Amino acid sequence: GLPVILQGEKGCGKSYLVRLTHEFCLNRMTSLQKELPLVKKKAFRDEDKVRQMEELFGMGAVDGHPAVKGLLEEADGGILCIQNASNLSEECQEKLADYLARSKFTRIHDDQAQIEAKVQIILSTSEDPHTVFCHNLLLSIPVICTIPSFQKRNEEERLEFVIKFFQEEQLRLERSIYISKRLQHFLMGYQFESNIDELRKCICGLHLKGADGYLFISSSGAFTGSFNSG
């Protein structure tokens, strides 16, 4: 797939969208494809520049030590997601742009061996891509997807998230969950500090027990549950 930049504030669903993208690709795999890896890396602001390059692109054989694969090679045939990508050094961004242009790269400390890899690159950031990424990297990535926060989404989208997360809990717990309209609207309208991520954690943290769970919210704002064990 095409390389993509996902831009949005913390918790708006960037990682969730990456997971859905990976699931979509898995569902489209042919019988001839063996695997489709999803490799994630979180970039840190004070991360050592050389170490960052070595982790992504690997290291060539140095002083008798064997060559070491980087995350780009590990993700060959799949997806490499770099979170907080605005923290990538300029040198790392330029090398990544060169890979996107040629589908080849060299390991650090080895400028000779050209390594080919077929990887979909997804960069996620909470900052404006045009101010944090170098010119060549922006030219290499044709798609910038701005993801709104949970509260900035329309009512239909918020409802879909609530239903989707409860459906995932049903699958995880292997039991049915029934939610009241009052709880549904409460979750859709609540100001979650960490956006969609906190909504998902809230639903996962309800600690449902029994075979079937009935959840509603009382007038005091407290979650209440009634569960069947049969």
Salt bridges, closest charged atoms under 4 A:
GLU23 OE2 - ARG19 NH1 3.15
GLU47 OE2 - LYS41 NZ 2.77
GLU54 OE2 - HIS109 NE2 2.91
GLU55 OE1 - LYS41 NZ 2.90
GLU73 OE1 - ARG107 NH2 2.98
ASP98 OD2 - ARG102 NE 3.14
GLU127 OE2 - ARG45 NH2 3.75
ASP128 OD1 - HIS130 ND1 3.46
GLU168 OE2 - ARG19 NH2 3.40
GLU169 OE2 - ARG172 NE 2.77
ASP197 OD1 - ARG200 NH2 3.00
ASP197 OD2 - LYS201 NZ 3.24
